[in-house]
Amino acid sequence: MFSAPEQFSAATKANFDAQLAMMTALTTKAFESVEKFVELNLTVVKTSMEESTANAKQLMAAKDPQEFFTLSAAHAQPNTEKALAYGRHLSTIVSSTQAEFTKAAESQIAETNRKVVALFEEVSKNAPAGTEGMVTFVKTAITNANAGYDQLSKTTKQAVEAIETNMTTAVAQITKATPKATKK
C-alpha cells in the first residue's frame, strides 16, 4: 500500500510527463501548420509573379484603350477567384489545426480528470474517520468542475461550428456574386 505523499508524487510526475507530451505534440502540430501556411504563401507568390508577368505583357501589347480595359477586366475575375481559393485553403489549414489542438486538449483533460478522480478515490479510502464531509465536498467540487468544463467545451464547439458555417456561407455568396460584379 502506498502512502498519500507517494501517491501524490507519482501522480504529479505522471501529470507532468503527460503535459510535456501534449505540449510536444501541440508544438509539432503548430510547426506543421506554419509549414503548410508558408508553403501555401510561397506557391501563391510564385504563381502570382508568373501570372503578373504574363498579364503585364498582354496589357502592354494592347493596341488601343478598349482592348487594354477588356484585358484588365478579364484578369480581374480570375484574381478574385484565386483570392477566394486562397482564403478557403487558409481556412482549411486553420480549421484542421484548431481541430487537432482541441482533440489533444480534450484528450489530455479527460485523462488528467480520470487520474485525479482515481487518485482521490484511492486516497479517500484511507481517510481518517470524521472526514467524510470533506471527502463528499471534494467529490462534489470535482463533479461540478467536470460539468462546467463539459458545458464550456460544448459551447466552444458550437461557436466554432457557427463561425465555420458563417465563413463558408460568406465565401459561397462572394463566389456567386463575383462573376456578376466583374461583368459590370
Backbone torsions as a table, in degrees:
resi	resn	phi	psi	omega
1	MET	NA	133.6	178.7
2	PHE	-85.4	152.0	173.1
3	SER	-87.2	162.6	-177.6
4	ALA	-58.6	-45.5	179.8
5	PRO	-60.8	-38.5	178.3
6	GLU	-66.7	-38.9	178.1
7	GLN	-63.9	-44.6	179.4
8	PHE	-64.9	-39.2	179.1
9	SER	-63.9	-45.1	179.1
10	ALA	-65.2	-40.6	178.9
11	ALA	-65.6	-40.7	178.4
12	THR	-63.0	-43.7	179.2
13	LYS	-64.5	-43.6	179.0
14	ALA	-63.6	-40.3	178.3
15	ASN	-64.7	-43.2	177.9
16	PHE	-61.5	-44.8	178.4
17	ASP	-61.2	-41.7	179.5
18	ALA	-66.1	-40.6	178.1
19	GLN	-66.3	-39.1	177.6
20	LEU	-63.4	-42.5	177.6
21	ALA	-63.3	-40.8	179.2
22	MET	-66.0	-43.2	179.9
23	MET	-63.6	-38.3	176.6
24	THR	-63.5	-44.5	179.1
25	ALA	-64.1	-43.1	179.4
26	LEU	-65.8	-39.2	177.7
27	THR	-64.1	-41.5	177.5
28	THR	-61.4	-45.5	178.5
29	LYS	-63.0	-39.1	179.2
30	ALA	-63.6	-44.0	178.3
31	PHE	-64.9	-38.5	176.7
32	GLU	-62.1	-40.1	179.2
33	SER	-67.1	-42.1	177.6
34	VAL	-63.4	-39.6	178.2
35	GLU	-61.3	-44.0	177.6
36	LYS	-63.5	-41.1	179.5
37	PHE	-63.5	-45.4	179.2
38	VAL	-64.4	-43.5	178.5
39	GLU	-60.2	-43.9	177.9
40	LEU	-60.2	-47.3	-178.7
41	ASN	-66.0	-38.7	177.3
42	LEU	-63.6	-41.5	177.9
43	THR	-63.6	-43.6	179.7
44	VAL	-63.0	-44.8	-179.1
45	VAL	-64.0	-45.5	-179.2
46	LYS	-61.4	-48.8	-179.9
47	THR	-63.3	-42.4	-179.9
48	SER	-62.8	-41.2	179.6
49	MET	-64.3	-43.8	179.7
50	GLU	-63.0	-45.3	-179.1
51	GLU	-69.0	-37.6	178.6
52	SER	-63.2	-40.1	178.0
53	THR	-64.0	-46.0	179.3
54	ALA	-63.6	-42.0	179.4
55	ASN	-65.5	-41.5	179.6
56	ALA	-62.6	-40.3	177.8
57	LYS	-62.6	-41.8	178.4
58	GLN	-64.1	-43.7	-179.4
59	LEU	-65.9	-37.4	179.3
60	MET	-68.5	-26.6	-178.7
61	ALA	-86.1	-2.8	179.8
62	ALA	-60.8	138.2	-175.0
63	LYS	-87.1	-23.6	179.9
64	ASP	-150.7	167.7	-178.4
65	PRO	-59.5	-36.2	179.9
66	GLN	-60.7	-46.4	179.0
67	GLU	-63.8	-39.3	178.9
68	PHE	-59.4	-48.5	-178.6
69	PHE	-70.0	-33.6	176.5
70	THR	-64.2	-44.5	178.1
71	LEU	-64.9	-41.2	179.0
72	SER	-60.0	-44.2	179.3
73	ALA	-66.1	-37.1	-180.0
74	ALA	-65.7	-31.3	-179.8
75	HIS	-81.0	-20.4	-176.6
76	ALA	-67.3	-44.6	-176.9
77	GLN	-63.8	-48.7	178.7
78	PRO	-60.2	-34.3	179.3
79	ASN	-66.9	-38.6	178.0
80	THR	-65.6	-43.2	178.7
81	GLU	-63.9	-37.1	178.2
82	LYS	-67.3	-38.8	177.5
83	ALA	-63.5	-40.7	177.5
84	LEU	-66.3	-40.2	178.1
85	ALA	-63.8	-40.2	176.9
86	TYR	-60.1	-45.6	178.8
87	GLY	-60.8	-41.4	178.5
88	ARG	-65.4	-42.7	-179.8
89	HIS	-63.8	-44.1	178.6
90	LEU	-62.3	-40.9	178.0
91	SER	-62.1	-38.4	178.3
92	THR	-63.7	-43.2	178.9
93	ILE	-61.7	-47.2	-178.6
94	VAL	-64.0	-44.0	-179.0
95	SER	-63.3	-43.6	-179.0
96	SER	-67.5	-37.4	177.4
97	THR	-65.1	-44.7	179.1
98	GLN	-61.4	-41.0	179.8
99	ALA	-64.3	-41.2	179.0
100	GLU	-65.3	-42.6	179.1
101	PHE	-63.4	-44.2	-179.6
102	THR	-62.7	-44.1	-180.0
103	LYS	-60.9	-45.9	-179.6
104	ALA	-64.9	-42.8	-179.0
105	ALA	-65.9	-44.1	179.7
106	GLU	-62.7	-41.1	179.3
107	SER	-62.9	-45.6	-179.5
108	GLN	-64.5	-43.4	-178.9
109	ILE	-65.4	-42.1	179.3
110	ALA	-63.0	-43.4	-179.6
111	GLU	-66.5	-43.9	178.6
112	THR	-62.7	-42.7	178.6
113	ASN	-60.8	-44.6	179.8
114	ARG	-60.0	-42.7	-179.4
115	LYS	-67.6	-39.8	179.6
116	VAL	-64.0	-44.8	179.9
117	VAL	-63.3	-44.5	179.8
118	ALA	-63.2	-43.3	178.6
119	LEU	-63.1	-44.9	-179.5
120	PHE	-63.1	-41.4	178.2
121	GLU	-60.6	-43.8	-178.6
122	GLU	-65.2	-45.6	-178.9
123	VAL	-67.5	-38.6	-177.2
124	SER	-68.6	-21.4	177.1
125	LYS	-64.0	-32.3	-177.7
126	ASN	-101.4	14.8	-179.0
127	ALA	-68.0	143.6	179.9
128	PRO	-66.3	157.4	179.3
129	ALA	-60.5	143.5	178.7
130	GLY	93.6	-3.7	-179.2
131	THR	-103.8	13.1	-178.2
132	GLU	-59.2	-38.4	179.1
133	GLY	-62.5	-41.9	179.0
134	MET	-67.3	-40.7	178.7
135	VAL	-61.8	-44.7	178.2
136	THR	-62.9	-41.6	178.7
137	PHE	-60.3	-46.1	-178.7
138	VAL	-66.5	-41.1	177.4
139	LYS	-60.8	-43.0	178.3
140	THR	-63.3	-41.9	178.9
141	ALA	-62.6	-41.7	178.6
142	ILE	-64.4	-44.2	179.2
143	THR	-61.7	-44.3	179.2
144	ASN	-65.6	-39.5	178.1
145	ALA	-63.6	-41.4	178.1
146	ASN	-64.3	-41.2	178.8
147	ALA	-64.5	-40.8	177.3
148	GLY	-63.4	-42.5	178.1
149	TYR	-64.0	-43.2	179.3
150	ASP	-59.9	-43.1	179.4
151	GLN	-65.4	-43.6	178.0
152	LEU	-61.3	-42.7	179.3
153	SER	-62.0	-44.9	179.2
154	LYS	-63.6	-43.3	-179.9
155	THR	-64.3	-41.7	178.8
156	THR	-63.8	-43.0	178.1
157	LYS	-61.9	-42.2	179.0
158	GLN	-63.4	-40.9	179.5
159	ALA	-65.1	-43.3	179.3
160	VAL	-64.3	-42.3	177.9
161	GLU	-63.0	-39.7	178.5
162	ALA	-65.3	-41.6	178.1
163	ILE	-63.3	-45.3	180.0
164	GLU	-63.2	-40.9	178.4
165	THR	-63.7	-45.0	178.3
166	ASN	-62.8	-39.6	179.3
167	MET	-65.9	-43.4	178.9
168	THR	-62.7	-42.6	178.5
169	THR	-63.1	-44.2	-179.8
170	ALA	-63.2	-43.8	179.0
171	VAL	-63.2	-41.1	179.2
172	ALA	-63.8	-41.8	179.5
173	GLN	-66.9	-41.0	178.7
174	ILE	-66.0	-41.8	178.8
175	THR	-61.3	-40.5	179.9
176	LYS	-68.9	-37.6	-176.6
177	ALA	-80.5	-23.3	-175.3
178	THR	-59.6	-48.0	179.7
179	PRO	-60.0	-37.8	179.6
180	LYS	-65.6	-41.3	-177.5
181	ALA	-70.9	-36.7	-178.1
182	THR	-75.7	-22.2	177.0
183	LYS	-72.9	-29.5	-179.3
184	LYS	-74.5	NA	NA
